[in-house]
Amino acid sequence: MRIITDIKKLKNIRSPVVTIGNFDGIHRGHRKVLDAVRKRAQQLNVPAVVYTFEPHPLKVVAPHKSPPLLTTLEEKIGLIKASGIDYLILARFTKEFASQHPKKFVEDVLVKQLKAKEVWVGHDYAFGKGRAGTIEHLKELGNKFGFKVSVIPACKKRGLIVSSSKIREYVKDGKIKQAASLLARPYAVSGKVVKGRNVGKHLGFPTANISVHNELIPKDGIYAVRVFLGKKIYRGAANIGFAPTFHTSKRAVEVHIIGFNGNIYGKKMKMEFIERLRGEKTFKNAKDLAIQIKKDVEGIKKILK
């Protein structure tokens, strides 16, 4: 997959099949669109193109309304690449770009720069200044400029429309299994291992403290997680929160990697959240906390066996 950050440098592209959107989370609905675009491009023997924005448009036009994103840019790129897309265009989203009339966006981007043969969008797609451009408007412009518009119906799971906003809600509430159902994979965060409080080590359960790159961290509590470290995968017991037994004031994300003992400071780590065991509790003393952690670890071993 070729990644294009300056569309003016995109040359000699042959009448591609294009899809446009934010694609935060790359959930089931997004995958449905990406799969359709890839298959259609293969049928026509032309490139499959994803046109997306960096940063997320709301971060520019309404920062106070901008939601925490489900995926980092690196994760989003990796997931789009895995879907078999040929070109990913990362358009720089600015206030000037946001003020474009829908027709100008279509004429400048889809017609002149991309020379799109077909444009595929999700059921709720809108574009241009103030999202004034509707799907019907896009179809009218397609008829005028000679490209076909196809709309992918809403993707539903157990009667619920799959959306990034619903997944964010689940993650914030610690409903990790429900989030995974809509994502079609476990929710994950990644980051770098940093120096922590060393509380776990003194309790007999050393933990790796993670400086998380993701904007959305699940609800405080204890989780069964899969830990990706280098090329290896481990089982882990993750704790998110403030360690109330020790009266700390800083929220932390830390994980006890089961069966691992090594120095990993500065290393990059990814964690997939599989199940939430419980919320954070305050214990009378460190001994009681250690007993509970042992129970948590045994429970997690069974979940991830």
N, C-alpha and C positions, 0 to 999 in steps of 0.2 A: 504494500500500500504506500502510495506517495502522499506525503503531507505537504500541503501548500499553504504558506502564510501570507503570500502576496499573489492574489489572483491574476495580477497583470503579467506575472511570470509563467502563467499556465498557457502553454502553446500547443498547437497541433492536437487538441483533444477532439475526438470524433463523435459528434452528436450524442452526448451521454444521456443516461437515465439518471436524474438528479432527485435527491430528497433534501429537504431543508428543515432544520429544527434545532432545539437546544440539546436534546438527548441526554439530560442529566439522569444518571443512574443506569442507562441502557437496560431498561426493564423489559418485561414481556411484550408490551405494546411497541416499544422501539424496535425490538428484535423482529417483530412481525413486519414492520416497515422495511427494515434493512434486508431481511430475507427476500421480500417481494422485489425490491430494487435490484438486488444481486441476480435473482433468477430472470427478471425481465431483461436486464442488461446482457446476460448470457444468451438469451433467446435472440436478441437483436445483434449480438456480436459487437457491442459497444461498451465503453467503460461505465462502471457504477460509481457515482459521485455522491458523497455526503457533504453538504454545506452547513456548517455550524458556526457558532459565535464564541469569541473569547475577548473579554469576560462575558459572563451571563448578562443578557440585556438589562435585567432589573438592577444589576449592580451599578449600571450607568444612569438609567432613567429614573429609578426610584430605590436608592440604596436602603432606605428604611423598610421597604417591602421585600427586599431580596431575601429569599430563603437560604438556609444553609444547604450547600450542595451535597448530593449523595456520592458523587465521584470526584476525585481530583482530575485535572486535565490529563495527567499521565495515565490514569486508570481508564478514562473515557477513550483515549486514543487506542489503548490496548484492546479494549472490548470491541471497538468499531473495526479495528484491524482483523480481529478474530472472526468477524462476521463475513469476511471475504470481499470487502469493499475495495475498489481500485484506487480511488483518490479521496482524501479527506482535506477539505478546505476549511481552514481556521480563519474566519473573517474577523478582523479587529473591529469590535463593536464600540462606537464612539457616539457622542451626542449628535454629531453631524450625520452619522449613519442613521441614527434613530429618527431623525427629522425627515428622512426621505419619503416622498410620496410613493404609495404602493406601485404605481405604474412605472416610476423611474427605477425602482429596485428591479422590477421584472425586466425592463428594457436594458438597463446597464449590466445586470448580473446574469440573468437567465438567458437572455437573447444574445447580447453582444459579446460577453466574456465567456460564458459556458456553451453557448450555441446548443442549448438543451433540446433533445428530441422528445423526451417525456419528463414530467415532473410528478413525483409521488409524494403525497403528504398525509399526515394523520388526520383523523376526523375533526379535531379541534384547531386546526392550523389557522393562524391569522398573521398578517405581515404588514410592514410599512408603518408610517407614523401613527402612533396611538393604536396600533394593531387594527387599523381601519380596513386593511385589505382582507376580504373574506375569501372563502374557497370559491364561491360563485364568481367573485371578481377575478380571481386567478384563472378560472376556466374561460371567462370572457377574453382575458388578455392572451390566453393560450390560443384561442381561436384566431385572434388578431395577428399574433406573431408566429403561429405555426408550430406550437408544441402541444402535446396531449397532456391533460391533467388527470391523474388517478388518485382516488381517496381511499385510504385504508380504514375500514370500520373500527370502532372502538374494540379494544381487546378486553375481554372480561374473564375474571377468575372467580368462580362461585358466585356469579351474579354481580360482582363488583367491578366497575371499570378500573383498569390498571392505570395508575397515574403516579408521577413522581411525588406529588403532594401527599397522597395517601401513604406512600412508603415512608416519607419523612415522618408522618404522624405515628406510624407503627414503631419506627426506630426510636423516636423521642420517648415513646411509652414503654420501651423495652420489649415490645412484641416482635421479637426477632424472627420467630417462625413464620408469622404472617407476612413480615417484610420479605423474607426469603421466597415465599410463595409467589409474590408479585414480581420480584426481581428475576426469578428462575435461577437463583444462586444465593448463597448466604451473604448477608451484608458484611462488608469488610472495611477495616481501616488499616492504614499503613503509616509508618513513621520511623524515627531513628531512636535507638536505645540510648538513654541518657542516665546520668547519675540520679539515683532516687533517694528515698528516706532510709533504706536498709532495714525497714521494720520487718519485712518478711524473712530476711536472713536470720535475724535474732529469734524468730519464732520457729525456725527449722524449715521454712518454705521460701527460699530465695526467689525474688521476683525481678523481672526486667521492667524498668520504667520507660514508657514510650512517649516521646514527643510526637504527637499525632499530626499528620499533614491534613487529614480530612476535616471538613467544617462541621460535620454532624457526628457527634459521639452518642452512643446509646445511653439510655437512662441508667443512673447509678445502680450498682448491684454486682452480683457475682455471676459470671457467665462461663459456660463450657465453650472453648474456642479451639480452632485449629491454627497453629502457628507456623508460618512459612519463614524459614530462616536459611538463606542461601538456597541450596537445592533440596533441602530436607524439610519434612513436615512433621510437626510434633503435636501432641495433645497439650492443652493448657487450661489453667484456671485463671480467668481474668477478673480483676477487680477494678471497677470504675467508681470514683467517689472521693470522699474526704477523710477516710479512715477515722470515723468518729470516736473510736476507743482511745485514740491518741490525740484527739482534739486538734487536728491539723486544719488549716484554713484554705489550702490549695487543692483543687480538684486534680486527681491524677488518674492515669490509665496505666495499670501494671499487670503483669502476667507471670504466674508461676508455670514454667515449662516443665511438664512432667517427664522425668527421666533424663533431664539435661543438666549438665553442670559445666559451665565454661564462661569465659570473659567475652561478652558480646557488646561492650560499650562502643557506641559509634556505628554499630551495624544497622542495616535497614531490615525492618521486620514488617510482615503483614499478618493480620489476625482476622479470621473468619468467625463470626458469632453464630454458634449453633443452637444454644439454648440458654435462657436466663434461669438460674436456680433460685435466686432470692434477692431481696433488697439488702442494702447495707444495714448492719446492726451495731449497736453500742454494747460492748461487753464489759463486765466488771473489772476484768484484768486480762493481761496478755495470755495467761494460761488458758482461760476459757476461750479466747479468740483462736489460739492454736488448735484446740480440740475441734472447734467448728470448721477451721480450714481443712483439717485432716478429713472430716466428714465430707466437705465440699469436694475435695480432690478425689476421694473414693467414688463419690457420686458421678463426677465428671468422667472418670475412667470407664464407668459402666455405659454412660451416654455415648462416649466416643470409642468404644471398643471395636 
